[in-house]
């Protein structure tokens, strides 16, 4: 019976601890909700003020000057694009020329190597013919 009382006591303490934790979490949640609603109200107020300030500044903008500035920036971007395209084309042409040179050199080397192989095969065939003649001439 002592173990039963021990179990009941431990269960009571564990239950009380869980209850305290749950109450604390609920209170923390309530506090978070209140804080969030305050932040939300401040955010709405700040956004409204920002919209008003931006609206006032937009009214102050000189659209003719803005158009001139935009056209100048666009013209500069177009010129830069042309320069980049020209440089890219020139680099491509150089790379093509170098590629052709490398390809021709590789072709020439392959032909030379092929000639060497053919000569070696012909020499080997000639030696084989000579050896065959020797074998048949002994008999």
N, C-alpha and C positions, 0 to 999 in steps of 0.2 A: 504494500500500500504506500510505502514511502516513495517508490519510483513513480507512482501515479501522481502524487502531490508535486514531486519534482518536475514531472512532465507538464502538469497544469501550470505551475509557476513559470517555467521557461516559455510555455506557449503564451501566457499572459504578457510577459515582458516582450516577446517577439511581436505579438499583436499590437502592443502599445507603441513599439518602435516604428512599425509599419504605419500605424495611424498618424504618428507625429510627422513622419516623412511625407505622407500623402497630404496632410494639412498644410505643411510648408510649401509643397509644390503648388497646391491650389492658390495659396496666398501669392506666391511668386508669379503665377500666371495672371492673377487679377492685377497685380502691380504692372506687369508687362503690358497688359491690354490698356491700362490707363495711360502709361507712358507712350504707347504707340499712337493712341488717339491724339495726344498732345503734339507729338511729332507730326502727325498727319495734318493737323490744323495749321501748324507753323509752316509746313511745306506748301500747303495750298496758299497761304498768305504770301510766302516768298515768291511763289510762281506767279501769282497775280501781280505783285510789284514788279517783277522782272519783265513781264509782258508789257506793263505800262511804260517802263523805261525804254525797252526796245522799240516800242511803237513811237515814242517821242523822238528817238534817235533816227528812226527810219524817215520820219517827216523832215528831219534836218538834212538828209542826204541830197547832194546836188547830182541829179541823175545824168546831166550832160557830161560832167566831169567823170562820173563813174563809167559811162559808155566809152569815153575817150581812153580811159585807163584800161578798160577791158579789151578794146580794139588793139591798143599798143601791146598788151600782154599776149593776145592771140597772134599778132604779127610776129612777135619775137619767137613764140612757140613754133610757128610755121617755118621760120627761117632756121631755127635749130633743127627741126625735123628734116629739112632739106639737106643741111650740112651733115647730119648723121647718116642719111640715106646715101649721100655721095661718098662719104668715107667708107661706108659698108660696102658699096659697090666696088670701090678701088681695092679694098682689102680682099674682096672676093676674086677680083681679076688677078691679083698677085698670087693668091693661093692656087688658082686654076693654073697659072703659068708654072708655078713650082711643082704642082701635081703632075703636069705634063712632062716636065723635065725628069722628075723622079720615075715616072712610068717608062719613059724612053730609056733611061739608064737601066732600069730593071729588065726591060725587054732585051736590051743589048747584052746585058750580063747573062740572061737566060739563053740567048742564042749562042753566045760564046761557050757557055757551059755545055749546051747541047752538042756543039761541034766537038768539044773535048771528049764527051761521052761516046759520040759516034766514032771518033778516031780510036779511042781505047777499045771499043767493041771490034772495030775492023782489025786492029793489031792482034787482039785476042783470037779472033777468028782465023787470022793468018797463022798464028802460032798453033792453033788447033789443027789446021789443015796440015802444017808441017809435021806435027806429032803423028797425025793419022798416016801420013805418007811413010814415016819412019817405021811405024808398026807394020804396015802392009808390005813394006820393002824387005823386012826381016823374014817374012814368011815365004 
